[in-house]
Amino acid sequence: MIVFVLDIFTVAALLFGLFFMFAGALGVWRLPDFFNRTHAASKCVTLGISGLLLAAVLHFAVRFVGPEQGGLAWEGLIGAATKAVLVTVFLYTAAPVGSHMLARAAHRDGAKKDKGTLGDDLEADRNRPNGPAPESPV
């Protein structure tokens, strides 16, 4: 019975991850400019891979020894969870930094913005007569 419940949770986590991966791919395909596409790719990939990693942990936690003997394999759960946590920590630190670096390089290179873009704070700070605005202490 526990195997069936964990399989249901595995499928749910897999569908969660696949939904966000599909939404990210759709955003990269449909959004109008580089900056919006970068945002869609970085946000959706982090959520999508998180769901896929959770599904992998749940899948590898269940070990089928035989038709009458199915149960939790703690060794598989601990090993898979450790690897998933390490990948998640790396992903949650590397994806935003990489996305920010790409967007800043594109901005410096003069990438075209969509006509519907409401503002550009980086450009406004550069064009201030007294230089960039000071950082607030809050």
C-alpha positions in Angstrom: 0.0 0.0 0.0 2.8 2.4 0.8 4.4 1.7 -2.6 1.2 2.7 -4.3 0.9 6.0 -2.3 4.6 6.8 -3.0 4.0 6.1 -6.7 1.1 8.6 -6.7 3.3 11.2 -5.1 6.1 10.5 -7.6 3.7 11.0 -10.5 2.4 14.2 -8.9 5.9 15.6 -8.4 6.8 14.6 -12.0 3.8 16.4 -13.4 4.6 19.5 -11.3 8.2 19.6 -12.6 7.1 18.9 -16.2 4.5 21.6 -16.0 7.1 24.2 -15.1 9.6 23.0 -17.6 6.9 23.3 -20.3 5.9 26.7 -19.1 9.6 27.8 -19.2 10.0 26.5 -22.8 6.8 28.2 -23.8 8.0 31.4 -22.3 11.3 31.2 -24.1 9.4 30.6 -27.3 6.6 33.2 -26.9 8.1 36.1 -24.9 9.1 39.2 -27.0 12.7 40.1 -26.0 15.8 38.6 -24.5 15.2 39.9 -21.0 11.8 38.4 -20.7 13.0 35.1 -22.1 15.9 34.9 -19.6 13.5 35.5 -16.8 11.1 32.7 -18.0 14.0 30.3 -18.4 15.6 30.9 -15.1 12.5 30.9 -12.9 10.8 27.9 -14.5 13.8 25.8 -14.8 14.5 26.0 -11.0 11.0 25.0 -10.1 10.8 22.4 -12.9 14.0 20.6 -11.9 13.0 20.8 -8.2 9.8 18.8 -9.0 11.8 16.3 -11.1 14.4 15.8 -8.4 11.6 15.2 -5.8 10.1 12.7 -8.2 13.5 11.0 -8.5 13.9 10.8 -4.7 10.5 9.3 -4.3 11.0 6.8 -7.1 14.4 5.6 -5.8 13.1 5.4 -2.3 10.8 2.5 -3.2 12.5 -0.8 -3.8 10.6 -3.8 -5.0 12.0 -7.0 -3.6 9.2 -9.1 -4.7 5.4 -9.0 -5.4 4.6 -9.5 -1.7 7.6 -7.6 -0.3 7.7 -4.0 -1.3 8.8 -1.3 1.1 11.0 1.7 1.7 14.7 1.4 1.1 16.2 3.9 3.5 19.6 3.6 1.8 18.2 4.6 -1.5 16.1 7.4 0.1 19.1 8.9 1.9 21.4 8.6 -1.1 18.9 10.1 -3.5 17.9 12.8 -1.1 21.4 13.8 -0.5 22.2 14.1 -4.2 19.0 15.9 -4.8 19.6 18.5 -2.1 23.1 19.1 -3.4 21.9 19.6 -6.9 19.1 21.9 -5.7 21.4 24.1 -3.6 23.7 24.4 -6.6 20.9 25.2 -8.9 19.2 27.7 -6.6 22.5 29.6 -6.4 23.9 29.2 -9.9 20.7 29.9 -12.0 19.9 33.4 -10.6 23.5 34.5 -10.8 23.9 33.2 -14.3 20.7 34.7 -15.4 21.7 38.1 -13.9 25.1 38.0 -15.6 23.5 37.2 -19.0 20.9 40.0 -18.6 23.5 42.5 -17.5 25.8 41.6 -20.4 23.0 41.9 -22.8 22.0 45.3 -21.4 25.6 46.5 -21.7 25.7 45.2 -25.3 22.6 47.1 -26.1 20.1 44.3 -26.6 16.8 45.6 -27.8 13.9 45.8 -25.3 10.3 45.2 -26.1 8.1 48.3 -26.8 6.0 47.5 -23.8 8.9 47.7 -21.4 7.8 50.3 -18.7 11.2 51.3 -17.3 14.9 50.6 -17.2 16.3 51.3 -13.8 19.9 50.4 -14.8 19.9 52.9 -17.6 18.2 55.6 -15.4 20.9 55.1 -12.8 23.6 55.5 -15.4 22.1 58.7 -16.8 21.9 60.5 -13.4 23.8 63.8 -13.4 25.5 62.9 -10.1 26.1 59.3 -10.8 24.1 56.3 -9.5 21.8 56.7 -6.6 23.2 55.8 -3.2 22.2 52.6 -1.6 19.5 52.9 1.0 20.5 51.7 4.5 17.3 49.7 4.9 
